Amino acid sequence: MRSFRDFAEITQRDEMLDQHTWLKVGGPAQFLVRPRTRDELVQVVATCHEEQIPVHVLGSGSNLLVRDEGVSGVVLHLGSAELGHVTVDGNRVRAGAGALLSHTISESVKAGLGGLDALVGIPGTIGGALHGNAGGKSGDIGQFVKSVDVLTASGEQRTRRDEELSFSYRQSSLNELILLEAEFELAPESYDLITHRMRKLWIMKKATQPLVFQSAGCIFKNPRGMSAGLLIDQAGLKGTRIGHAEISDRHANFIVTHTGATARDVLRLIDLARSKVSEQFGVELELEVQIW
């Protein structure tokens, strides 16, 4: 039976996670493990299960806030070429969970396949996008999924097909430890038509979101029939700064960080936004960003 010590070649101890997240804040991972292949990933997870070592999964770090104290146990970084592959076969696209959403969109568009282009400008990996059903006004990723290969906490691989999957606003039924690979069914479309649509969406995002700053995307989910950003704005918090973090003055559902910011600064802004919106409008904001 393998021991966690057998993975020393792909393990770093006390690796700071601030440089692995878009907010650029957060403490160290006790162990940062970078599996190179799917088989190696399965072995690491099975070994952690046997040795009762906690496991977290890190994609591109775009929708994540790591506390200043850091993370105990193993943080799996799914950044290898094998875990991030993208292939196109007819109108089907297969993508590893570590593949960037932007790269997957680009490959599907080059093949003349429309659908995923509705997600242009959304950061992150395929795994994170599926878990949180990433999307916007033009659609979400769940509507294109045909199957997802998953890995349980005990290291067991399974395939979940579209009839047993459910997707809703910023959530999915994919609750296994790791999503390994997904297959999407897309529609053939004119390359020019797809790229024209993408340009319009991208222009809208650039006009309304603080894309040039360090942020984790939207901090809160939109309450039913409401806009979290508008509620925070109406509570008078747009531009509010604590330490070196601030609620964006462009879009109040974004928190941006500056040099010297800490996770504590961000957490205090999150608590402030929640309490003010609850106090003034009776609405409880639900987090969209993950906190470790």
C-alpha positions in Angstrom: 0.0 0.0 0.0 1.3 3.5 -0.9 2.2 6.1 1.7 1.8 9.9 1.3 5.6 10.1 1.5 5.7 8.3 -1.9 4.5 11.5 -3.5 7.4 13.7 -2.3 8.4 14.4 -6.0 5.2 16.3 -6.6 4.7 17.8 -3.2 5.7 21.2 -1.8 5.4 21.9 1.9 4.1 25.2 3.3 3.6 26.7 -0.2 2.0 30.1 0.0 -1.4 30.2 -1.7 -1.6 33.9 -2.3 0.1 33.6 -5.6 -2.3 30.8 -6.6 -5.5 32.9 -6.2 -6.8 35.9 -8.1 -7.3 37.9 -4.9 -3.5 37.4 -4.2 -4.2 36.9 -0.5 -4.1 33.9 1.9 -1.7 31.7 3.9 0.2 28.5 3.1 -1.0 25.0 2.2 0.5 22.4 4.5 1.1 20.3 1.4 0.6 21.5 -2.2 0.5 18.5 -4.5 0.6 18.7 -8.3 -0.5 15.4 -9.8 0.9 14.9 -13.4 -1.6 12.3 -14.6 -5.1 11.1 -13.9 -3.8 7.9 -12.4 -1.4 9.7 -10.1 -4.3 12.0 -9.0 -6.4 8.9 -8.2 -3.5 7.4 -6.2 -2.9 10.6 -4.2 -6.6 10.9 -3.3 -6.9 7.2 -2.3 -3.8 7.5 -0.1 -5.1 10.7 1.6 -8.3 8.8 2.3 -6.5 5.9 3.8 -4.3 8.2 6.0 -7.2 10.5 6.8 -5.5 13.6 5.4 -8.0 16.4 4.5 -8.0 17.3 0.7 -8.9 20.6 -1.0 -8.9 21.1 -4.8 -7.4 24.1 -6.4 -8.1 25.1 -10.0 -7.1 28.6 -11.2 -8.0 30.2 -7.9 -10.5 32.6 -9.4 -13.4 32.0 -7.2 -11.5 31.4 -4.0 -10.5 33.3 -0.8 -7.9 31.6 1.4 -7.7 32.7 5.0 -4.5 34.2 6.3 -3.9 31.1 8.5 -3.7 28.9 5.4 -5.0 25.4 4.8 -4.1 22.2 6.7 -3.8 18.9 4.8 -3.4 18.6 1.0 -4.2 21.1 -1.6 -4.4 19.4 -5.0 -3.4 21.7 -7.9 -4.8 20.4 -11.2 -2.6 22.3 -13.5 -0.9 19.5 -15.6 -1.3 19.2 -19.3 -3.1 15.8 -19.0 -5.6 17.1 -16.5 -6.3 20.2 -18.6 -6.6 18.7 -22.0 -9.3 19.8 -24.5 -10.3 17.7 -27.5 -13.1 18.2 -30.2 -14.8 15.3 -32.0 -17.7 16.4 -34.3 -20.0 18.5 -32.1 -18.7 17.0 -28.9 -16.0 18.7 -26.8 -14.2 16.8 -24.0 -12.2 18.9 -21.4 -10.3 17.9 -18.3 -11.3 19.6 -15.1 -8.1 21.5 -15.0 -8.6 23.1 -18.4 -9.2 26.8 -18.3 -12.8 27.7 -19.3 -11.3 30.3 -21.6 -9.2 27.8 -23.5 -12.2 25.4 -23.8 -14.3 28.2 -25.2 -11.5 29.1 -27.7 -11.1 25.5 -28.9 -14.9 25.0 -29.4 -15.2 28.3 -31.3 -12.3 27.4 -33.6 -14.1 24.2 -34.4 -17.3 26.2 -35.3 -19.3 25.1 -32.3 -21.5 27.6 -30.5 -22.8 27.5 -26.9 -19.9 27.8 -24.6 -19.2 31.3 -26.0 -22.0 32.6 -23.8 -19.5 32.1 -20.9 -16.8 34.4 -22.4 -15.1 36.5 -19.8 -15.9 34.1 -16.9 -12.6 33.1 -15.2 -11.7 29.7 -13.8 -11.4 26.0 -14.8 -13.9 23.5 -16.2 -14.1 21.8 -12.8 -14.9 24.9 -10.9 -17.3 26.1 -13.6 -19.3 22.8 -13.5 -19.4 22.7 -9.7 -20.9 26.2 -9.5 -22.7 26.1 -12.8 -20.9 29.2 -14.1 -22.9 31.4 -16.4 -24.6 34.7 -16.9 -27.6 36.3 -18.6 -26.7 34.5 -21.9 -26.7 31.0 -20.4 -24.8 28.6 -18.1 -22.4 25.7 -18.6 -24.8 23.1 -17.3 -27.1 23.2 -20.3 -24.4 21.8 -22.5 -23.2 18.9 -20.3 -23.6 15.3 -21.5 -21.4 13.5 -19.0 -18.9 14.1 -16.2 -16.2 11.8 -14.9 -15.8 12.2 -11.2 -13.5 11.0 -8.4 -14.9 10.3 -4.9 -13.1 11.1 -1.7 -12.1 7.4 -1.4 -10.5 7.4 -4.8 -13.3 5.7 -6.8 -13.9 6.8 -10.4 -17.4 7.1 -11.8 -19.2 8.6 -14.8 -22.3 10.7 -14.2 -24.5 11.2 -17.3 -26.8 14.1 -18.2 -30.0 12.3 -17.0 -28.6 12.1 -13.5 -27.2 15.6 -13.3 -29.1 18.7 -12.3 -28.0 22.3 -12.6 -29.5 25.5 -11.2 -28.4 29.0 -10.4 -24.8 28.8 -9.4 -25.0 25.2 -8.2 -25.0 21.7 -9.4 -25.6 18.1 -8.2 -21.9 17.4 -8.7 -20.8 17.0 -5.1 -18.0 14.5 -5.5 -14.5 15.5 -4.3 -13.0 16.0 -7.8 -14.5 16.4 -11.3 -12.0 14.8 -13.7 -13.4 15.4 -17.2 -16.6 16.6 -18.9 -18.1 16.1 -22.3 -20.2 18.8 -23.8 -22.6 18.7 -26.8 -22.6 21.9 -28.8 -24.3 23.2 -32.0 -22.4 23.9 -35.3 -22.5 27.6 -36.0 -20.8 30.2 -38.2 -17.4 31.2 -36.8 -18.2 34.8 -37.6 -21.5 34.7 -35.9 -20.0 33.2 -32.7 -17.2 35.7 -32.5 -19.5 38.6 -33.1 -21.6 37.5 -30.2 -18.6 37.1 -28.0 -17.3 40.5 -28.8 -20.6 42.1 -27.7 -20.5 40.1 -24.4 -16.9 41.0 -23.8 -17.5 44.7 -24.4 -20.4 44.7 -21.9 -18.3 43.0 -19.2 -15.4 45.4 -19.7 -17.8 48.3 -19.3 -19.3 47.0 -16.0 -16.7 44.9 -14.2 -13.3 45.7 -12.7 -11.4 43.3 -14.9 -8.1 45.1 -14.6 -8.0 44.6 -10.8 -7.3 41.6 -8.6 -10.7 40.1 -7.7 -12.4 36.8 -7.3 -15.4 37.6 -9.6 -18.8 38.0 -7.9 -18.6 37.6 -4.2 -22.3 36.9 -3.6 -25.0 35.1 -5.5 -27.8 37.3 -6.7 -30.9 36.8 -4.5 -34.0 35.7 -6.5 -35.2 38.6 -8.7 -32.5 40.9 -7.3 -29.0 42.1 -8.0 -26.5 41.6 -5.1 -24.3 44.4 -6.6 -27.2 46.8 -6.7 -28.2 46.0 -3.1 -24.6 46.6 -1.9 -24.5 49.8 -3.9 -27.8 51.0 -2.5 -26.5 50.3 1.0 -23.9 53.0 0.3 -20.9 50.6 0.3 -19.5 51.0 -3.3 -15.9 52.1 -2.9 -15.7 51.3 0.8 -12.2 50.3 1.8 -10.9 48.2 4.7 -7.1 47.9 4.9 -5.9 47.3 1.3 -9.1 45.7 0.0 -12.2 47.6 -1.3 -15.7 47.1 -2.6 -15.3 48.0 -6.3 -16.5 51.4 -7.3 -17.4 49.9 -10.7 -19.4 46.9 -9.6 -20.3 46.5 -5.9 -20.5 42.7 -6.0 -16.7 42.6 -6.6 -14.0 43.1 -4.0 -10.7 44.1 -5.3 -7.3 43.9 -3.5 -4.3 46.1 -3.6 -0.7 45.5 -2.5 -0.6 44.6 1.2 -4.2 43.3 1.4 -4.9 40.4 3.7 -7.7 37.8 3.7 -8.9 39.4 6.9 -9.5 42.7 5.0 -11.6 40.9 2.5 -13.6 38.9 5.1 -14.4 42.2 7.0 -15.8 43.7 3.8 -17.8 40.6 3.2 -19.3 40.8 6.7 -19.9 44.5 6.3 -21.8 44.0 3.0 -23.9 41.2 4.5 -24.8 43.0 7.6 -25.7 46.3 5.9 -27.8 44.7 3.2 -29.6 42.5 5.8 -30.2 45.6 8.1 -31.5 47.9 5.3 -33.3 45.5 3.0 -34.0 42.3 5.0 -32.0 40.3 2.4 -29.5 37.7 3.4 -26.7 37.5 0.9 -25.3 34.1 0.1 -21.6 33.7 -0.9 -20.7 32.7 -4.4 -16.9 32.7 -3.6 -15.4 29.8 -1.7 -13.6 30.4 1.5 -11.0 28.0 2.8 
